[in-house]
Amino acid sequence: MAAVDTTRPAPFGAITTYRAINALSRAARVVSAWNDARATRAALGKLSDRELDDIGLCRADIDTITR
């Protein structure tokens, strides 16, 4: 029967690389969320008051929705 060593340390730089990739992923998600909110604000801002009323919103709701 063979024994498997499962407690080996990570290779040099692996943890730093993992943390850097996670930081970049988080930054990309933040930028993506900001851009989605910006696009939503722009699209809702182009609607007339009547169109906003049809979907149950008013101008004051736009900032609340996009946060």
PQR file with spaces between the fields and no chain letter, atoms N, CA, C, O and H, PARSE charges and radii, in Angstrom:
ATOM       1  N    MET     1       0.841   -1.161    0.000 -0.4000 1.5000
ATOM       2  CA   MET     1       0.000    0.000    0.000 -0.0000 2.0000
ATOM       3  C    MET     1       0.901    1.244    0.000  0.5500 1.7000
ATOM       4  O    MET     1       1.861    1.317    0.767 -0.5500 1.4000
ATOM       5  N    ALA     2       0.597    2.190   -0.837 -0.4000 1.5000
ATOM       6  CA   ALA     2       1.391    3.407   -0.956 -0.0000 2.0000
ATOM       7  C    ALA     2       0.793    4.511   -0.091  0.5500 1.7000
ATOM       8  O    ALA     2      -0.425    4.654    0.010 -0.5500 1.4000
ATOM       9  H    ALA     2      -0.183    2.131   -1.459  0.4000 1.0000
ATOM      10  N    ALA     3       1.649    5.260    0.508 -0.4000 1.5000
ATOM      11  CA   ALA     3       1.215    6.404    1.306 -0.0000 2.0000
ATOM      12  C    ALA     3       1.319    7.658    0.450  0.5500 1.7000
ATOM      13  O    ALA     3       2.274    7.825   -0.309 -0.5500 1.4000
ATOM      14  H    ALA     3       2.639    5.143    0.426  0.4000 1.0000
ATOM      15  N    VAL     4       0.334    8.536    0.575 -0.4000 1.5000
ATOM      16  CA   VAL     4       0.314    9.773   -0.194 -0.0000 2.0000
ATOM      17  C    VAL     4       0.567   10.935    0.758  0.5500 1.7000
ATOM      18  O    VAL     4      -0.090   11.070    1.790 -0.5500 1.4000
ATOM      19  H    VAL     4      -0.442    8.400    1.191  0.4000 1.0000
ATOM      20  N    ASP     5       1.518   11.758    0.394 -0.4000 1.5000
ATOM      21  CA   ASP     5       1.846   12.933    1.214 -0.0000 2.0000
ATOM      22  C    ASP     5       0.948   14.084    0.780  0.5500 1.7000
ATOM      23  O    ASP     5       1.131   14.630   -0.308 -0.5500 1.4000
ATOM      24  H    ASP     5       2.051   11.649   -0.444  0.4000 1.0000
ATOM      25  N    THR     6      -0.025   14.464    1.619 -0.4000 1.5000
ATOM      26  CA   THR     6      -0.970   15.535    1.262 -0.0000 2.0000
ATOM      27  C    THR     6      -0.682   16.833    1.989  0.5500 1.7000
ATOM      28  O    THR     6      -1.472   17.774    1.908 -0.5500 1.4000
ATOM      29  H    THR     6      -0.174   14.021    2.503  0.4000 1.0000
ATOM      30  N    THR     7       0.436   16.901    2.698 -0.4000 1.5000
ATOM      31  CA   THR     7       0.735   18.108    3.464 -0.0000 2.0000
ATOM      32  C    THR     7       1.898   18.884    2.879  0.5500 1.7000
ATOM      33  O    THR     7       2.570   19.624    3.597 -0.5500 1.4000
ATOM      34  H    THR     7       1.078   16.137    2.764  0.4000 1.0000
ATOM      35  N    ARG     8       2.145   18.728    1.604 -0.4000 1.5000
ATOM      36  CA   ARG     8       3.240   19.465    0.976 -0.0000 2.0000
ATOM      37  C    ARG     8       2.903   20.949    0.927  0.5500 1.7000
ATOM      38  O    ARG     8       1.743   21.314    0.736 -0.5500 1.4000
ATOM      39  H    ARG     8       1.599   18.127    1.020  0.4000 1.0000
ATOM      40  N    PRO     9       3.895   21.801    1.096 -0.5600 1.5000
ATOM      41  CA   PRO     9       3.637   23.248    0.974  0.2800 2.0000
ATOM      42  C    PRO     9       3.414   23.627   -0.491  0.5500 1.7000
ATOM      43  O    PRO     9       3.834   22.921   -1.408 -0.5500 1.4000
ATOM      44  N    ALA    10       2.754   24.740   -0.676 -0.4000 1.5000
ATOM      45  CA   ALA    10       2.517   25.237   -2.028 -0.0000 2.0000
ATOM      46  C    ALA    10       3.837   25.656   -2.657  0.5500 1.7000
ATOM      47  O    ALA    10       4.754   26.074   -1.950 -0.5500 1.4000
ATOM      48  H    ALA    10       2.413   25.313    0.070  0.4000 1.0000
ATOM      49  N    PRO    11       3.946   25.549   -3.975 -0.5600 1.5000
ATOM      50  CA   PRO    11       5.180   25.979   -4.641  0.2800 2.0000
ATOM      51  C    PRO    11       5.444   27.467   -4.402  0.5500 1.7000
ATOM      52  O    PRO    11       4.528   28.241   -4.121 -0.5500 1.4000
ATOM      53  N    PHE    12       6.712   27.846   -4.519 -0.4000 1.5000
ATOM      54  CA   PHE    12       7.115   29.223   -4.284 -0.0000 2.0000
ATOM      55  C    PHE    12       6.329   30.178   -5.189  0.5500 1.7000
ATOM      56  O    PHE    12       6.318   30.015   -6.409 -0.5500 1.4000
ATOM      57  H    PHE    12       7.456   27.218   -4.747  0.4000 1.0000
ATOM      58  N    GLY    13       5.682   31.162   -4.593 -0.4000 1.5000
ATOM      59  CA   GLY    13       4.954   32.177   -5.345 -0.0000 2.0000
ATOM      60  C    GLY    13       3.521   31.823   -5.663  0.5500 1.7000
ATOM      61  O    GLY    13       2.791   32.658   -6.197 -0.5500 1.4000
ATOM      62  H    GLY    13       5.692   31.295   -3.602  0.4000 1.0000
ATOM      63  N    ALA    14       3.091   30.613   -5.355 -0.4000 1.5000
ATOM      64  CA   ALA    14       1.734   30.197   -5.707 -0.0000 2.0000
ATOM      65  C    ALA    14       0.683   30.993   -4.930  0.5500 1.7000
ATOM      66  O    ALA    14      -0.332   31.397   -5.496 -0.5500 1.4000
ATOM      67  H    ALA    14       3.684   29.934   -4.921  0.4000 1.0000
ATOM      68  N    ILE    15       0.917   31.212   -3.669 -0.4000 1.5000
ATOM      69  CA   ILE    15      -0.055   31.940   -2.848 -0.0000 2.0000
ATOM      70  C    ILE    15      -0.124   33.403   -3.278  0.5500 1.7000
ATOM      71  O    ILE    15      -1.208   33.982   -3.350 -0.5500 1.4000
ATOM      72  H    ILE    15       1.742   30.883   -3.209  0.4000 1.0000
ATOM      73  N    THR    16       1.019   33.992   -3.559 -0.4000 1.5000
ATOM      74  CA   THR    16       1.048   35.377   -4.028 -0.0000 2.0000
ATOM      75  C    THR    16       0.330   35.501   -5.367  0.5500 1.7000
ATOM      76  O    THR    16      -0.422   36.450   -5.587 -0.5500 1.4000
ATOM      77  H    THR    16       1.900   33.522   -3.500  0.4000 1.0000
ATOM      78  N    THR    17       0.562   34.548   -6.255 -0.4000 1.5000
ATOM      79  CA   THR    17      -0.120   34.560   -7.559 -0.0000 2.0000
ATOM      80  C    THR    17      -1.625   34.415   -7.366  0.5500 1.7000
ATOM      81  O    THR    17      -2.405   35.120   -8.006 -0.5500 1.4000
ATOM      82  H    THR    17       1.173   33.777   -6.077  0.4000 1.0000
ATOM      83  N    TYR    18      -2.035   33.509   -6.492 -0.4000 1.5000
ATOM      84  CA   TYR    18      -3.460   33.298   -6.205 -0.0000 2.0000
ATOM      85  C    TYR    18      -4.108   34.578   -5.673  0.5500 1.7000
ATOM      86  O    TYR    18      -5.199   34.951   -6.104 -0.5500 1.4000
ATOM      87  H    TYR    18      -1.402   32.935   -5.972  0.4000 1.0000
ATOM      88  N    ARG    19      -3.439   35.242   -4.744 -0.4000 1.5000
ATOM      89  CA   ARG    19      -3.987   36.482   -4.172 -0.0000 2.0000
ATOM      90  C    ARG    19      -4.055   37.594   -5.216  0.5500 1.7000
ATOM      91  O    ARG    19      -5.007   38.375   -5.230 -0.5500 1.4000
ATOM      92  H    ARG    19      -2.552   34.938   -4.394  0.4000 1.0000
ATOM      93  N    ALA    20      -3.055   37.669   -6.084 -0.4000 1.5000
ATOM      94  CA   ALA    20      -3.057   38.695   -7.126 -0.0000 2.0000
ATOM      95  C    ALA    20      -4.204   38.456   -8.108  0.5500 1.7000
ATOM      96  O    ALA    20      -4.880   39.400   -8.516 -0.5500 1.4000
ATOM      97  H    ALA    20      -2.282   37.035   -6.072  0.4000 1.0000
ATOM      98  N    ILE    21      -4.420   37.211   -8.481 -0.4000 1.5000
ATOM      99  CA   ILE    21      -5.519   36.891   -9.405 -0.0000 2.0000
ATOM     100  C    ILE    21      -6.859   37.189   -8.752  0.5500 1.7000
ATOM     101  O    ILE    21      -7.761   37.710   -9.408 -0.5500 1.4000
ATOM     102  H    ILE    21      -3.871   36.444   -8.149  0.4000 1.0000
ATOM     103  N    ASN    22      -7.004   36.865   -7.467 -0.4000 1.5000
ATOM     104  CA   ASN    22      -8.240   37.187   -6.752 -0.0000 2.0000
ATOM     105  C    ASN    22      -8.476   38.691   -6.696  0.5500 1.7000
ATOM     106  O    ASN    22      -9.608   39.145   -6.869 -0.5500 1.4000
ATOM     107  H    ASN    22      -6.271   36.441   -6.935  0.4000 1.0000
ATOM     108  N    ALA    23      -7.434   39.462   -6.460 -0.4000 1.5000
ATOM     109  CA   ALA    23      -7.570   40.921   -6.399 -0.0000 2.0000
ATOM     110  C    ALA    23      -7.992   41.469   -7.756  0.5500 1.7000
ATOM     111  O    ALA    23      -8.853   42.346   -7.830 -0.5500 1.4000
ATOM     112  H    ALA    23      -6.515   39.093   -6.320  0.4000 1.0000
ATOM     113  N    LEU    24      -7.398   40.962   -8.822 -0.4000 1.5000
ATOM     114  CA   LEU    24      -7.783   41.412  -10.164 -0.0000 2.0000
ATOM     115  C    LEU    24      -9.223   41.008  -10.489  0.5500 1.7000
ATOM     116  O    LEU    24      -9.959   41.771  -11.114 -0.5500 1.4000
ATOM     117  H    LEU    24      -6.699   40.250   -8.762  0.4000 1.0000
ATOM     118  N    SER    25      -9.617   39.821  -10.067 -0.4000 1.5000
ATOM     119  CA   SER    25     -10.996   39.379  -10.295 -0.0000 2.0000
ATOM     120  C    SER    25     -11.989   40.269   -9.555  0.5500 1.7000
ATOM     121  O    SER    25     -13.027   40.651  -10.096 -0.5500 1.4000
ATOM     122  H    SER    25      -9.019   39.201   -9.559  0.4000 1.0000
ATOM     123  N    ARG    26     -11.649   40.592   -8.305 -0.4000 1.5000
ATOM     124  CA   ARG    26     -12.525   41.483   -7.533 -0.0000 2.0000
ATOM     125  C    ARG    26     -12.620   42.849   -8.184  0.5500 1.7000
ATOM     126  O    ARG    26     -13.708   43.418   -8.270 -0.5500 1.4000
ATOM     127  H    ARG    26     -10.805   40.282   -7.866  0.4000 1.0000
ATOM     128  N    ALA    27     -11.498   43.385   -8.642 -0.4000 1.5000
ATOM     129  CA   ALA    27     -11.489   44.689   -9.302 -0.0000 2.0000
ATOM     130  C    ALA    27     -12.327   44.651  -10.577  0.5500 1.7000
ATOM     131  O    ALA    27     -13.055   45.600  -10.868 -0.5500 1.4000
ATOM     132  H    ALA    27     -10.614   42.923   -8.572  0.4000 1.0000
ATOM     133  N    ALA    28     -12.231   43.577  -11.327 -0.4000 1.5000
ATOM     134  CA   ALA    28     -13.025   43.441  -12.551 -0.0000 2.0000
ATOM     135  C    ALA    28     -14.517   43.389  -12.221  0.5500 1.7000
ATOM     136  O    ALA    28     -15.329   43.979  -12.934 -0.5500 1.4000
ATOM     137  H    ALA    28     -11.639   42.807  -11.090  0.4000 1.0000
ATOM     138  N    ARG    29     -14.883   42.688  -11.147 -0.4000 1.5000
ATOM     139  CA   ARG    29     -16.303   42.632  -10.752 -0.0000 2.0000
ATOM     140  C    ARG    29     -16.815   43.998  -10.328  0.5500 1.7000
ATOM     141  O    ARG    29     -17.949   44.361  -10.642 -0.5500 1.4000
ATOM     142  H    ARG    29     -14.223   42.209  -10.568  0.4000 1.0000
ATOM     143  N    VAL    30     -15.989   44.759   -9.616 -0.4000 1.5000
ATOM     144  CA   VAL    30     -16.388   46.103   -9.169 -0.0000 2.0000
ATOM     145  C    VAL    30     -16.587   47.020  -10.373  0.5500 1.7000
ATOM     146  O    VAL    30     -17.570   47.758  -10.441 -0.5500 1.4000
ATOM     147  H    VAL    30     -15.068   44.464   -9.361  0.4000 1.0000
ATOM     148  N    VAL    31     -15.661   46.974  -11.313 -0.4000 1.5000
ATOM     149  CA   VAL    31     -15.775   47.807  -12.513 -0.0000 2.0000
ATOM     150  C    VAL    31     -17.000   47.395  -13.324  0.5500 1.7000
ATOM     151  O    VAL    31     -17.711   48.250  -13.852 -0.5500 1.4000
ATOM     152  H    VAL    31     -14.862   46.375  -11.258  0.4000 1.0000
ATOM     153  N    SER    32     -17.246   46.100  -13.423 -0.4000 1.5000
ATOM     154  CA   SER    32     -18.410   45.617  -14.171 -0.0000 2.0000
ATOM     155  C    SER    32     -19.718   46.076  -13.511  0.5500 1.7000
ATOM     156  O    SER    32     -20.642   46.505  -14.202 -0.5500 1.4000
ATOM     157  H    SER    32     -16.669   45.406  -12.994  0.4000 1.0000
ATOM     158  N    ALA    33     -19.794   45.988  -12.192 -0.4000 1.5000
ATOM     159  CA   ALA    33     -20.988   46.434  -11.475 -0.0000 2.0000
ATOM     160  C    ALA    33     -21.191   47.938  -11.646  0.5500 1.7000
ATOM     161  O    ALA    33     -22.315   48.401  -11.839 -0.5500 1.4000
ATOM     162  H    ALA    33     -19.043   45.640  -11.631  0.4000 1.0000
ATOM     163  N    TRP    34     -20.091   48.703  -11.574 -0.4000 1.5000
ATOM     164  CA   TRP    34     -20.190   50.149  -11.767 -0.0000 2.0000
ATOM     165  C    TRP    34     -20.703   50.463  -13.168  0.5500 1.7000
ATOM     166  O    TRP    34     -21.556   51.334  -13.339 -0.5500 1.4000
ATOM     167  H    TRP    34     -19.177   48.328  -11.418  0.4000 1.0000
ATOM     168  N    ASN    35     -20.184   49.753  -14.170 -0.4000 1.5000
ATOM     169  CA   ASN    35     -20.601   50.009  -15.540 -0.0000 2.0000
ATOM     170  C    ASN    35     -22.064   49.624  -15.756  0.5500 1.7000
ATOM     171  O    ASN    35     -22.789   50.325  -16.463 -0.5500 1.4000
ATOM     172  H    ASN    35     -19.491   49.045  -14.031  0.4000 1.0000
ATOM     173  N    ASP    36     -22.499   48.525  -15.158 -0.4000 1.5000
ATOM     174  CA   ASP    36     -23.910   48.134  -15.265 -0.0000 2.0000
ATOM     175  C    ASP    36     -24.818   49.201  -14.653  0.5500 1.7000
ATOM     176  O    ASP    36     -25.848   49.553  -15.227 -0.5500 1.4000
ATOM     177  H    ASP    36     -21.910   47.957  -14.584  0.4000 1.0000
ATOM     178  N    ALA    37     -24.427   49.709  -13.485 -0.4000 1.5000
ATOM     179  CA   ALA    37     -25.223   50.755  -12.835 -0.0000 2.0000
ATOM     180  C    ALA    37     -25.238   52.023  -13.682  0.5500 1.7000
ATOM     181  O    ALA    37     -26.276   52.676  -13.799 -0.5500 1.4000
ATOM     182  H    ALA    37     -23.589   49.423  -13.019  0.4000 1.0000
ATOM     183  N    ARG    38     -24.102   52.378  -14.272 -0.4000 1.5000
ATOM     184  CA   ARG    38     -24.014   53.562  -15.117 -0.0000 2.0000
ATOM     185  C    ARG    38     -24.918   53.421  -16.333  0.5500 1.7000
ATOM     186  O    ARG    38     -25.639   54.357  -16.678 -0.5500 1.4000
ATOM     187  H    ARG    38     -23.259   51.848  -14.177  0.4000 1.0000
ATOM     188  N    ALA    39     -24.888   52.265  -16.983 -0.4000 1.5000
ATOM     189  CA   ALA    39     -25.716   52.031  -18.167 -0.0000 2.0000
ATOM     190  C    ALA    39     -27.200   52.035  -17.808  0.5500 1.7000
ATOM     191  O    ALA    39     -28.020   52.559  -18.562 -0.5500 1.4000
ATOM     192  H    ALA    39     -24.302   51.504  -16.702  0.4000 1.0000
ATOM     193  N    THR    40     -27.546   51.457  -16.665 -0.4000 1.5000
ATOM     194  CA   THR    40     -28.940   51.450  -16.220 -0.0000 2.0000
ATOM     195  C    THR    40     -29.417   52.858  -15.931  0.5500 1.7000
ATOM     196  O    THR    40     -30.520   53.241  -16.320 -0.5500 1.4000
ATOM     197  H    THR    40     -26.880   51.031  -16.053  0.4000 1.0000
ATOM     198  N    ARG    41     -28.563   53.645  -15.232 -0.4000 1.5000
ATOM     199  CA   ARG    41     -28.910   55.044  -14.949 -0.0000 2.0000
ATOM     200  C    ARG    41     -29.130   55.827  -16.235  0.5500 1.7000
ATOM     201  O    ARG    41     -30.068   56.617  -16.331 -0.5500 1.4000
ATOM     202  H    ARG    41     -27.666   53.334  -14.916  0.4000 1.0000
ATOM     203  N    ALA    42     -28.266   55.609  -17.223 -0.4000 1.5000
ATOM     204  CA   ALA    42     -28.387   56.321  -18.495 -0.0000 2.0000
ATOM     205  C    ALA    42     -29.665   55.922  -19.228  0.5500 1.7000
ATOM     206  O    ALA    42     -30.361   56.776  -19.777 -0.5500 1.4000
ATOM     207  H    ALA    42     -27.504   54.967  -17.144  0.4000 1.0000
ATOM     208  N    ALA    43     -29.974   54.623  -19.237 -0.4000 1.5000
ATOM     209  CA   ALA    43     -31.173   54.153  -19.932 -0.0000 2.0000
ATOM     210  C    ALA    43     -32.439   54.672  -19.256  0.5500 1.7000
ATOM     211  O    ALA    43     -33.373   55.104  -19.931 -0.5500 1.4000
ATOM     212  H    ALA    43     -29.408   53.929  -18.790  0.4000 1.0000
ATOM     213  N    LEU    44     -32.469   54.631  -17.928 -0.4000 1.5000
ATOM     214  CA   LEU    44     -33.649   55.135  -17.218 -0.0000 2.0000
ATOM     215  C    LEU    44     -33.747   56.655  -17.332  0.5500 1.7000
ATOM     216  O    LEU    44     -34.849   57.203  -17.359 -0.5500 1.4000
ATOM     217  H    LEU    44     -31.710   54.280  -17.379  0.4000 1.0000
ATOM     218  N    GLY    45     -32.621   57.329  -17.399 -0.4000 1.5000
ATOM     219  CA   GLY    45     -32.623   58.785  -17.534 -0.0000 2.0000
ATOM     220  C    GLY    45     -33.180   59.246  -18.865  0.5500 1.7000
ATOM     221  O    GLY    45     -33.689   60.362  -18.968 -0.5500 1.4000
ATOM     222  H    GLY    45     -31.726   56.884  -17.378  0.4000 1.0000
ATOM     223  N    LYS    46     -33.092   58.407  -19.888 -0.4000 1.5000
ATOM     224  CA   LYS    46     -33.610   58.763  -21.213 -0.0000 2.0000
ATOM     225  C    LYS    46     -35.125   58.595  -21.311  0.5500 1.7000
ATOM     226  O    LYS    46     -35.747   59.125  -22.231 -0.5500 1.4000
ATOM     227  H    LYS    46     -32.679   57.501  -19.805  0.4000 1.0000
ATOM     228  N    LEU    47     -35.723   57.862  -20.368 -0.4000 1.5000
ATOM     229  CA   LEU    47     -37.159   57.641  -20.418 -0.0000 2.0000
ATOM     230  C    LEU    47     -37.917   58.901  -19.986  0.5500 1.7000
ATOM     231  O    LEU    47     -37.436   59.687  -19.171 -0.5500 1.4000
ATOM     232  H    LEU    47     -35.218   57.431  -19.620  0.4000 1.0000
ATOM     233  N    SER    48     -39.088   59.065  -20.543 -0.4000 1.5000
ATOM     234  CA   SER    48     -39.937   60.189  -20.141 -0.0000 2.0000
ATOM     235  C    SER    48     -40.594   59.868  -18.803  0.5500 1.7000
ATOM     236  O    SER    48     -40.572   58.726  -18.344 -0.5500 1.4000
ATOM     237  H    SER    48     -39.479   58.426  -21.205  0.4000 1.0000
ATOM     238  N    ASP    49     -41.177   60.893  -18.185 -0.4000 1.5000
ATOM     239  CA   ASP    49     -41.867   60.678  -16.911 -0.0000 2.0000
ATOM     240  C    ASP    49     -43.027   59.703  -17.083  0.5500 1.7000
ATOM     241  O    ASP    49     -43.303   58.901  -16.190 -0.5500 1.4000
ATOM     242  H    ASP    49     -41.194   61.820  -18.557  0.4000 1.0000
ATOM     243  N    ARG    50     -43.691   59.768  -18.201 -0.4000 1.5000
ATOM     244  CA   ARG    50     -44.808   58.855  -18.485 -0.0000 2.0000
ATOM     245  C    ARG    50     -44.319   57.407  -18.576  0.5500 1.7000
ATOM     246  O    ARG    50     -44.950   56.497  -18.039 -0.5500 1.4000
ATOM     247  H    ARG    50     -43.467   60.419  -18.926  0.4000 1.0000
ATOM     248  N    GLU    51     -43.182   57.201  -19.264 -0.4000 1.5000
ATOM     249  CA   GLU    51     -42.641   55.842  -19.388 -0.0000 2.0000
ATOM     250  C    GLU    51     -42.163   55.313  -18.038  0.5500 1.7000
ATOM     251  O    GLU    51     -42.342   54.135  -17.729 -0.5500 1.4000
ATOM     252  H    GLU    51     -42.669   57.940  -19.700  0.4000 1.0000
ATOM     253  N    LEU    52     -41.562   56.178  -17.248 -0.4000 1.5000
ATOM     254  CA   LEU    52     -41.145   55.761  -15.911 -0.0000 2.0000
ATOM     255  C    LEU    52     -42.357   55.395  -15.060  0.5500 1.7000
ATOM     256  O    LEU    52     -42.323   54.423  -14.305 -0.5500 1.4000
ATOM     257  H    LEU    52     -41.416   57.134  -17.499  0.4000 1.0000
ATOM     258  N    ASP    53     -43.427   56.179  -15.186 -0.4000 1.5000
ATOM     259  CA   ASP    53     -44.646   55.894  -14.445 -0.0000 2.0000
ATOM     260  C    ASP    53     -45.239   54.551  -14.864  0.5500 1.7000
ATOM     261  O    ASP    53     -45.798   53.834  -14.034 -0.5500 1.4000
ATOM     262  H    ASP    53     -43.454   56.969  -15.799  0.4000 1.0000
ATOM     263  N    ASP    54     -45.121   54.208  -16.149 -0.4000 1.5000
ATOM     264  CA   ASP    54     -45.637   52.931  -16.634 -0.0000 2.0000
ATOM     265  C    ASP    54     -44.941   51.740  -15.971  0.5500 1.7000
ATOM     266  O    ASP    54     -45.562   50.696  -15.770 -0.5500 1.4000
ATOM     267  H    ASP    54     -44.667   54.791  -16.824  0.4000 1.0000
ATOM     268  N    ILE    55     -43.677   51.886  -15.634 -0.4000 1.5000
ATOM     269  CA   ILE    55     -42.963   50.793  -14.979 -0.0000 2.0000
ATOM     270  C    ILE    55     -42.908   50.965  -13.464  0.5500 1.7000
ATOM     271  O    ILE    55     -42.210   50.224  -12.772 -0.5500 1.4000
ATOM     272  H    ILE    55     -43.172   52.735  -15.796  0.4000 1.0000
ATOM     273  N    GLY    56     -43.643   51.940  -12.960 -0.4000 1.5000
ATOM     274  CA   GLY    56     -43.780   52.119  -11.521 -0.0000 2.0000
ATOM     275  C    GLY    56     -42.637   52.860  -10.859  0.5500 1.7000
ATOM     276  O    GLY    56     -42.340   52.631   -9.686 -0.5500 1.4000
ATOM     277  H    GLY    56     -44.210   52.542  -13.522  0.4000 1.0000
ATOM     278  N    LEU    57     -41.997   53.744  -11.601 -0.4000 1.5000
ATOM     279  CA   LEU    57     -40.871   54.510  -11.054 -0.0000 2.0000
ATOM     280  C    LEU    57     -41.097   55.999  -11.227  0.5500 1.7000
ATOM     281  O    LEU    57     -41.950   56.429  -12.004 -0.5500 1.4000
ATOM     282  H    LEU    57     -42.239   53.930  -12.553  0.4000 1.0000
ATOM     283  N    CYS    58     -40.320   56.780  -10.491 -0.4000 1.5000
ATOM     284  CA   CYS    58     -40.260   58.213  -10.705 -0.0000 2.0000
ATOM     285  C    CYS    58     -38.791   58.595  -10.809  0.5500 1.7000
ATOM     286  O    CYS    58     -37.921   57.768  -10.536 -0.5500 1.4000
ATOM     287  H    CYS    58     -39.627   56.431   -9.859  0.4000 1.0000
ATOM     288  N    ARG    59     -38.503   59.814  -11.192 -0.4000 1.5000
ATOM     289  CA   ARG    59     -37.108   60.241  -11.386 -0.0000 2.0000
ATOM     290  C    ARG    59     -36.264   60.052  -10.124  0.5500 1.7000
ATOM     291  O    ARG    59     -35.084   59.711  -10.206 -0.5500 1.4000
ATOM     292  H    ARG    59     -39.210   60.486  -11.413  0.4000 1.0000
ATOM     293  N    ALA    60     -36.867   60.272   -8.973 -0.4000 1.5000
ATOM     294  CA   ALA    60     -36.116   60.153   -7.715 -0.0000 2.0000
ATOM     295  C    ALA    60     -35.702   58.709   -7.425  0.5500 1.7000
ATOM     296  O    ALA    60     -34.759   58.480   -6.668 -0.5500 1.4000
ATOM     297  H    ALA    60     -37.825   60.548   -8.906  0.4000 1.0000
ATOM     298  N    ASP    61     -36.393   57.737   -8.017 -0.4000 1.5000
ATOM     299  CA   ASP    61     -36.077   56.328   -7.782 -0.0000 2.0000
ATOM     300  C    ASP    61     -34.847   55.856   -8.548  0.5500 1.7000
ATOM     301  O    ASP    61     -34.272   54.827   -8.192 -0.5500 1.4000
ATOM     302  H    ASP    61     -37.159   57.923   -8.633  0.4000 1.0000
ATOM     303  N    ILE    62     -34.431   56.561   -9.569 -0.4000 1.5000
ATOM     304  CA   ILE    62     -33.345   56.092  -10.438 -0.0000 2.0000
ATOM     305  C    ILE    62     -32.056   55.896   -9.646  0.5500 1.7000
ATOM     306  O    ILE    62     -31.410   54.857   -9.777 -0.5500 1.4000
ATOM     307  H    ILE    62     -34.898   57.397   -9.858  0.4000 1.0000
ATOM     308  N    ASP    63     -31.670   56.871   -8.828 -0.4000 1.5000
ATOM     309  CA   ASP    63     -30.430   56.726   -8.053 -0.0000 2.0000
ATOM     310  C    ASP    63     -30.526   55.597   -7.037  0.5500 1.7000
ATOM     311  O    ASP    63     -29.550   54.884   -6.803 -0.5500 1.4000
ATOM     312  H    ASP    63     -32.195   57.716   -8.721  0.4000 1.0000
ATOM     313  N    THR    64     -31.689   55.434   -6.436 -0.4000 1.5000
ATOM     314  CA   THR    64     -31.876   54.368   -5.454 -0.0000 2.0000
ATOM     315  C    THR    64     -31.743   52.999   -6.113  0.5500 1.7000
ATOM     316  O    THR    64     -31.128   52.093   -5.551 -0.5500 1.4000
ATOM     317  H    THR    64     -32.482   56.014   -6.626  0.4000 1.0000
ATOM     318  N    ILE    65     -32.306   52.851   -7.276 -0.4000 1.5000
ATOM     319  CA   ILE    65     -32.281   51.562   -7.970 -0.0000 2.0000
ATOM     320  C    ILE    65     -30.877   51.182   -8.409  0.5500 1.7000
ATOM     321  O    ILE    65     -30.506   50.010   -8.345 -0.5500 1.4000
ATOM     322  H    ILE    65     -32.806   53.586   -7.733  0.4000 1.0000
ATOM     323  N    THR    66     -30.109   52.136   -8.844 -0.4000 1.5000
ATOM     324  CA   THR    66     -28.808   51.832   -9.424 -0.0000 2.0000
ATOM     325  C    THR    66     -27.688   51.698   -8.384  0.5500 1.7000
ATOM     326  O    THR    66     -26.536   51.474   -8.754 -0.5500 1.4000
ATOM     327  H    THR    66     -30.410   53.088   -8.896  0.4000 1.0000
ATOM     328  N    ARG    67     -27.997   51.828   -7.125 -0.4000 1.5000
ATOM     329  CA   ARG    67     -26.965   51.632   -6.086 -0.0000 2.0000
ATOM     330  C    ARG    67     -26.810   50.173   -5.786  0.5500 1.7000
ATOM     331  O    ARG    67     -25.994   49.799   -4.944 -0.5500 1.4000
ATOM     332  H    ARG    67     -28.933   52.010   -6.824  0.4000 1.0000
